[in-house]
């Protein structure tokens, strides 16, 4: 096959997972032998239809693209879009179900913090081990050793076992090794999720120098769209395991941000299935407006927003029934990361008519970049729950210079942001 200028060529790539399949990597030799004898019987049962039908999930489906030498390509998409699965296939960590990947040059990848590090060994020893795993010779590692250590900033702890390192130190050392092995293709998955602002700047600068100064190819997955804009020359947008767009960064981000998210409207909320409560008062619509009063589905940290919840009541008890309204944000793991509650706002709200709306305004939105699901709650203060809609809608946060540092990157392991004052005496 003629690769022309292509550093990577992906052809009809698909990856399928079996949901609920149990994988036991600690089976004994006896169990393996017993399993080998049991396989013919299991196959016969499947043919007769007596075994449970296993469900499959396509993390990637028929993805094809080509990346030229020297490009810095950002890979964007919502959580579950297949970004990390794609990088694992490209890094040869997991094989594809169908399709093929063709490379031109040596590949280095940084997908997980400290992958290949031995916790009992020191940082110095792990540099040599990790470098060897990535394909560097001992002489190459020795030649670049001082540069790796200087970049990582862990000189003081170089002879300390890495099990005592913080997550930030781990990723700094791991990135330093991977970035200095002189790869033809560098694959990075959200390395900016850990580390301080200065280290994040060093990472971005290093990836830029690898591509521009050395003509290497970089694939970079990040939810930080500002970082994607800053260092990437092109971008790939994935949605539900399929390639939606490949091309200019601005166009890819525009396509991603304007994607059809589950932003709630009246009909979607009215027919929501994941809801519970007495139903005496029901939430009928939800929207978000920016400081200028315009509807938005993409938010930026540090800006002002108004959240509006419309409701319909079957009956109104008294002149003004005291109520509690909550807007709950959760991440892709289902962990609540932000709660806006009228009960904490020191301003009572009430239901006094059969149709109305409840608004919540904030001046300093404090979520870091990422995708979040919203749960809405409306109930009587000290009484029954009227309506609760679980994960009824979703919003994206696309960064923002929250701290006024001139650098928009935020660690994704820290979902909420807070300004603070520091001093030393």
C-alpha angles and dihedrals in degrees: 000000000000110000095187106183093337117122091183129021119186118193124194092324118188132170123194128191127194109230115227094010112146118224116191111189093178100063117144124238089253091054091049091053092047090048091052091056091045095052096081090053092047091051090050090052091051090051090052090048095239096124124082114269110246119221119228131209124202107216088178127022125191097326117176130172144133129227121199126222113274096021123132104212123193117208113206137175142117123291109289093025092122100256098131092040089055092051092048090054092046089049091051091240091123127019122237120248091224136355133043142258123211122196136193109202141359119320127214122182137191107191103141132030111268096350106181095018117133108222095212094053126080126254089255093054093045091054089061094042095045092044090053091049089053091052103262120141120233091252091051091052092047090050093052097033098104091045091051093049093046092050093048094050093215097116092126092056099036094118094041119103108260091231085079093052121107118240088257093054090047095056094041092057093041092050091046092055095045094045094050100047088088096237123183089220124030118194116195128181114197096314087160089069089087130042139050126288095265093052091048089055090050090051093051091046092049093051090049093050092047091057103034102033099034102027093237127150121244129192112195127186116195142147087211100097092183090060090047090053092047102053109016125091095192136008142211120215117205125191124182091342096310131105108247101172142001121184141065118019096235093050092047092050091046090052091048096048093046093048119129101268124175092263103164125248130171097275095045093052094042091057098036110140100198096070136112139178139090092294092221087126118024132195107236104177142008131195142165125219129189126229090279093055096254122137114249138179095185117068134193126212115251097025132112122257139172120213115203126198118188120201143187123208125204090205138359118225110209127335097301121005109206111241143185122217124190132188110193125191120201133181129233090280092055094252115145107238101170134022124191108191131174087211089068096041097079089228117103120224127196146186110241103152139039093251128027147118139252121208133197119195126194128182100197113040106202110192121116122233115295145081120294136187122221128219118193125207132187124174146143114277106255091357145065129343109247101186136353121178115193117215090340094159143007138220135190126225110207102192127262134192094268096163096041093238096129088245118098098196119119129184107253092209085069107059100182128055129211131178115229141180121237134189140161129215 
